[in-house]
Every structure is written in structure tokens, then in C-alpha cells.
């Protein structure tokens, strides 16, 4: 673990990052009306402002928390927002891959 000395205190930057991430999750959850509402490929497409094929490919990614029921692909709002927050700095190309 990386440590830094700030004002004569040793602080663990990894722990601070985890606390910040937890805070961000809590703040995001306050804004969600129904965290267990299911979102479709089209809703994710509109939210990310991407095309249908790219959105569909995101649903096929192993790190995406999609729920597959038959041919229908959905994701809960909560799982989607958590995934989006963790991946906000990653660029998605036209194939839905990093």
C-alpha cells in the first residue's frame, strides 16, 4: 500500500480512495428514485449517448451487470450506476470494448 505523510500523519491513499468511492455511491443513491427499476438497452444507449450496437455490446461485456432473461437484456438502475461510476474514466469505442 502506498502511504503519504500529510501534516505529520501517515495516511493510506487506498483507504481514502475507498472512502471517497463509498461517499460517491451514497450521494448517487440519494438521487435515484427507484434503484431496482430495470433499464433496457435503449435506456442505457440514451443515457450514455451512444448507438444501439455499442450499447448492446456493453450489455455483453463480462464486467457489465446485465440480467439476461431469454432474449431480453436489462440491468437494474443501481447496478448500472455503480458500473458507470467505476468505468467513467474509461473510453468505450464503437465495439463496446475498452
N, C-alpha and C positions, 0 to 999 in steps of 0.2 A: 504494500500500500504506500502511496505517495503521501508524505507529510510536509506541511509547511509551518514555519514559525511566524505567527502573527501576534503582535503585542505580547511577546514573551509566552504565548500559548501555542502548544502543538495541536494543530487541527488536522483531522483526516479529511482530505478533499473528497474522497469517495463517499464518506458518510454525509458530508454536506450536500453532495450531488443527489444522494438518495433522499435526503430530507426535502430538498428543493423539488425533486420529482414528485414526491408524495404530496407536497403542498399544491403543486400544479394540478394533480389529479383531483384533489379535494375541491379546488376552485372550479375546475371544469364540471365536476359533478353537481355543483350548486346551480349551474346554468342549464342542466339537462332536465327537461320536464318528465320524460319517460325513458329511463336508461335501458329498459328492456324491450323497447319498441324495435321491431325488425326492420332493417334497411335493405332495400333492393340494390341490384347492380346500378340501376338508373339513378337512385338517390345518391349513391357514392360517386357516380360519374358527375352529377351536378355539383356536389359538394367540393370535389377536387378539381372541377372544371377540366375534365379530360374526356376523351372519346369513349364510346361504348366498348370497343375492343380492348383498350387499355384497362378500363375498369374491370371488365370480365377477366382479364389476365391477372389483375391484382387479386381477385377472388380465388384464383387457382394457386397463388403463391403459398408455400408451406408456412410462412410466418404470419399470414393473414388469418384472423379468427373467424372464417366463414363457417356458416352452418349449411350443409347440403341436405335437402330433403327431396329425394327424387331428382328432378331436373332443376328444381328451384334453388337458387343460391341467395342466402341472406346473411346478415350479420347484425348482432344487437348493437344499438347505439352506443352503449357503454364500451363494449369490446372494440368497436370501430374507433371511438375517440381515443382510447388508450393506445391502440395500434398507431393511429395518426400522430399522437404526441411523441411516441417513441421513434417514429420514422420521419418526422417533419423536416429534418435536415437532409434526408436522402432524396436524390433526384430519381424520378421514375421516367424511363424512356418509353417509346411507343409500344414496346412489347410487354410493359408492366414489370420489367426486371430492373434491378439496381445497376 
